[in-house]
Amino acid sequence: MTQAPFYVSPEQLMKDRADFARKGIARGRSVVVLRFAEGILLLAENPSPTLHKIAEIYDRIGFAAVGKYNEFETLRQAGVRYADLRGYSYDRRDVTARGLTNAYAQTLAGVFTTESKPFEVELVVAELGVTPTEDQLYRITYDGSVIDETEHVAIGGQADAITDRLRGIVTSTQALEPVLRLGVDALAATTSGPLAVTDLEAAVLDRQAPGHRKFRRLPDAVVADLRGQ
């Protein structure tokens, strides 16, 4: 007698995949991305000096991620290849955060719906505009959903608490120093105590930087100085 295959409804299957991805992401430390007057700040709770959660994708485009390192590192590398190929084949101006976000969303949605295990990642793609009004922040979730943010965006295990703490605060008109303090305080509020400089990873997309490339990492000494320590 042949046994009938075990049936799981599509709704339950999608729910189980979503729960699995959310649990994996919740275990990771958070990242917050905030606009400031002269650029965009990317800030992560990350004690590792080598396994970066924040990176440069292209001239004016930054990348931040939480979740499983090997999965978001694969996506980061794919994003760099996408940007390099498009910039080489067409023009540097044709490499945009919106195009990269659409590529990431399609990849994550395809994995979520067709693979047995979804990616346990959440991403932010940030693009520095020529003027502040042209800055762009996109949050991409594990299932390929895209949210267009304005002032700031948090991802990771404590994203909701960080978002609540920053709610209503306009950062895009402030200088880097107070915005970095706001970001650090928001991250620290979700932990058991103050965050040491060595527990932070920070970078900026700086509108005043010369040349095409606007991304630069902030060394610990610079972060400490900006925090007033």
Secondary structure as UniProt FT lines:
FT   HELIX           10..26
FT   STRAND          31..36
FT   TURN            37..38
FT   STRAND          39..45
FT   STRAND          54..58
FT   TURN            59..60
FT   STRAND          61..67
FT   HELIX           69..89
FT   HELIX           92..94
FT   HELIX           97..114
FT   STRAND          121..127
FT   HELIX           132..134
FT   STRAND          136..140
FT   TURN            142..143
FT   STRAND          146..149
FT   STRAND          152..155
FT   TURN            157..158
FT   HELIX           159..166
FT   TURN            167..168
FT   TURN            172..173
FT   HELIX           176..188
FT   TURN            189..190
FT   HELIX           197..199
FT   STRAND          200..206
FT   TURN            207..208
FT   STRAND          215..217
FT   HELIX           220..227
//
